[in-house]
Amino acid sequence: MAVAGQIFGIVGALSAFPRRLAAREVERQHGHLRRGLTRRMSHLVFGRGLLTRASETEIDTLFDAGMSQGTRLLSENGFLRLLGLMPSPEASALTEQSLIDQSGLSARTLKLLSLFDAFEHDAEPYSFRDLILARKYAGLVSSGASWSAIARSVHRSGPVKSLTALSLHHEGSDAIYARRAEGLSELDGQMLFELGIPGEAELEDIFLQAEAAEHEGQYADAAAFYQRYLAIDPNDPVAAFNRANCLKAAGLPLDAAQDYARAIKLDPSFVEAWFNLAGLMSEDGRVDSARRHLLKAIELDSAYEDAIFNLAKLEFDAGNLGEARRWWERYLELDGDSEWARTAARGIQFVDLQLAQRTAG
């Protein structure tokens, strides 16, 4: 698939390649690289650094969010192969279903292990070596190992294909062991790949500290961390967007508006930034500006339910009943069975009543 015009997101630090160089290569190929998962994102890359920073539950949540959004999920190796920065392994012919049937791994476990490059191939078609690995991993899972424990361990002893010659064991901890002549030994040691550029890990740590503070509701601290991050990497629209969210939550709407605008300037297709900035404009009574921003969000994502509903409400509050009705109708095409849908239906009924009374009068 061509990179041009595609929007890539990254969660977790890349272990096999510095993020800055990856971003540069994506931009060179006329794509866009962003942090996290946002609407309209075509690909989401799972950095192997995520295994050391996030819990299995948090990774599962990211996986489910990407799948439900229809985003193509990529491992680090899959990402680099898509960019042409890593060669593909030797020819292979096993389908994902074939690997599941012959190994006993669940489909979900296979997908998650593939996302963290626990196989020679990052997706189907898989190789015979991958089948051997899948059977070994299925044995570890049956002995009580979690997929995340396997994923954290497999890169500690060299290329994953070297594991095909080892007997792997799980002994009730998060570590995976190899049985050698001298007994069991951990798959520890130097990681196969290092980040390579001083400061890359520190930059990732700052972003993670910002996310943690934001998650805990410490919005002023989070905004400060995001600002520190942006001082080092001023071209990251997601950091600007996240800082704006924190500033808004901290009761600083004017400062928040500036960072939403900054995120939009860095990435004009950042639909959530258009939407959130419209919310600030609406709260400030700037109806025309709010309308323009909502229309832009809908132009970028025609199925953005929240933007459509808010535009209908804005038009209703402004007395533009016909426009309000049109947007509520559009909303009901997308959502017909929620509390918001029932509100939209009541809005249409009210508009129809008002218009009928005007006609009668």
C-alpha positions, -999 to 999 in steps of 0.1 A, spaced: 0 0 0 13 34 -9 23 57 20 12 89 3 -19 105 18 -20 79 47 -21 90 83 0 68 107 -2 68 144 24 54 169 17 41 204 48 32 224 85 39 216 100 23 186 128 -1 194 140 -10 159 142 25 145 142 60 159 108 77 157 123 109 143 138 91 113 106 72 108 86 104 108 110 119 83 107 89 60 69 90 62 68 127 54 93 121 25 68 96 11 40 122 15 23 105 44 18 118 80 30 103 113 13 112 145 11 100 181 -17 79 195 -49 69 178 -72 95 164 -101 96 139 -93 91 102 -60 74 111 -53 48 84 -26 29 103 -16 24 140 19 12 148 25 -7 180 60 2 192 77 -25 212 85 0 239 48 -2 248 55 -35 264 76 -19 291 54 11 296 18 -1 295 -1 -30 311 -16 -58 291 -50 -44 298 -40 -10 284 -25 -26 253 -57 -47 249 -78 -16 250 -57 1 223 -59 -30 202 -97 -31 205 -100 6 198 -79 3 166 -98 -27 154 -133 -12 161 -122 20 142 -111 0 112 -75 12 114 -49 -11 100 -27 -23 129 11 -26 122 40 -40 141 74 -22 140 87 -45 114 55 -43 94 58 -5 95 94 -5 84 86 -30 56 57 -8 44 82 21 43 107 0 24 132 3 52 133 -35 60 132 -64 36 105 -90 38 114 -125 50 116 -154 26 85 -164 7 57 -179 28 23 -194 22 5 -201 55 -27 -181 61 -36 -167 95 -64 -193 99 -40 -221 90 -16 -210 117 -45 -209 142 -57 -243 132 -23 -260 133 -9 -243 165 -39 -240 188 -33 -203 194 -64 -181 195 -69 -156 168 -65 -127 192 -33 -140 207 -19 -146 173 -27 -110 162 -13 -95 194 20 -115 192 23 -105 155 19 -69 165 50 -71 186 70 -91 160 70 -124 179 70 -141 145 93 -139 115 64 -123 95 42 -95 109 11 -108 91 -1 -135 68 12 -152 48 33 -168 76 62 -192 72 68 -227 85 92 -212 111 62 -191 122 42 -222 127 69 -237 148 70 -206 170 32 -205 172 31 -240 185 58 -231 211 38 -200 221 6 -221 224 24 -244 248 35 -215 269 0 -201 270 -14 -234 281 11 -234 309 -2 -201 321 20 -175 303 3 -144 291 8 -131 255 25 -100 269 50 -121 289 59 -139 257 61 -107 236 84 -91 262 108 -121 263 112 -132 227 135 -103 215 160 -109 243 180 -136 227 184 -124 191 162 -128 160 129 -146 169 136 -173 143 165 -184 166 138 -195 191 127 -223 168 157 -244 180 150 -238 217 127 -255 242 107 -227 258 92 -229 293 71 -207 316 75 -212 354 48 -190 370 65 -156 365 65 -130 337 97 -144 323 101 -171 296 130 -195 299 149 -216 275 161 -251 284 197 -255 276 223 -282 284 231 -265 316 195 -261 327 169 -233 324 181 -198 316 162 -166 311 160 -150 276 176 -119 291 206 -99 280 210 -70 257 180 -61 236 185 -67 199 179 -31 188 188 1 206 172 35 199 205 49 186 199 86 190 206 102 224 175 120 237 149 98 219 141 78 251 140 110 272 115 126 248 93 95 250 95 96 288 83 132 289 53 124 267 45 94 289 47 115 320 24 140 304 -1 113 296 1 98 331 -5 132 347 -34 139 323 -49 105 331 -47 113 369 -65 146 364 -34 167 372 -40 189 342 -17 218 350 12 193 355 3 175 323 2 208 303 36 216 316 50 182 305 34 186 271 49 221 268 83 207 277 79 180 250 68 206 224 99 227 232 120 197 220 97 186 192 75 216 181 60 197 152 39 172 170 2 180 166 -10 154 191 11 169 219 -4 203 211 -39 188 210 -34 170 243 -20 201 259 -50 221 247 -73 195 263 -54 198 296 -56 236 295 -93 235 289 -98 211 318 -77 234 340 -100 263 332 -78 281 307 -99 282 275 -80 310 258 -47 291 261 -64 259 251 -77 276 219 -42 286 210 -30 250 212 -60 236 193 -52 261 166 -15 251 168 -25 214 163 -46 223 133 -18 244 118 5 214 122 -21 189 109 -50 205 90 -68 171 89 -68 168 127 -106 165 129 -108 163 167 -89 196 170 -114 213 148 -143 198 169 -128 208 202 -120 243 191 -156 246 179 -167 238 214 -146 266 228 -159 290 202 -195 280 211 -190 284 248 -176 319 241 -207 328 221 -188 330 188 -214 312 169 -201 319 134 -166 306 143 -181 275 160 -202 268 129 -172 271 106 -151 247 127 -179 222 130 -185 223 93 -147 217 87 -148 187 111 -177 173 92 -160 180 59 -130 159 71 -152 132 86 -187 130 72 -197 104 98 -185 124 129 -217 120 149 -207 144 177 -199 172 153 -232 167 134 -252 167 166 -235 198 180 -240 217 147 -277 208 148 -279 222 184 -259 253 175 -283 260 146 -313 254 168 -300 277 195 -294 304 168 -330 301 156 -321 284 123 -347 257 126 -345 244 90 -307 239 93 -311 223 127 -336 199 113 -314 190 84 -284 182 107 -306 162 132 -318 141 102 -283 135 92 -274 125 128 -303 100 128 -289 84 97 -258 75 117 -273 68 151 -309 57 155 -309 40 190 -292 62 216 -303 88 240 -287 114 217 -308 99 188 -339 103 209 -330 139 216 -324 145 179 -358 130 171 -375 152 197 -357 182 182 -371 174 147 -406 170 161 -403 204 179 -390 221 147 -418 205 126 -444 218 152 -429 253 151 -428 254 114 -464 242 111 -475 269 135 -457 295 115 -474 283 83 -508 282 100 -503 317 113 
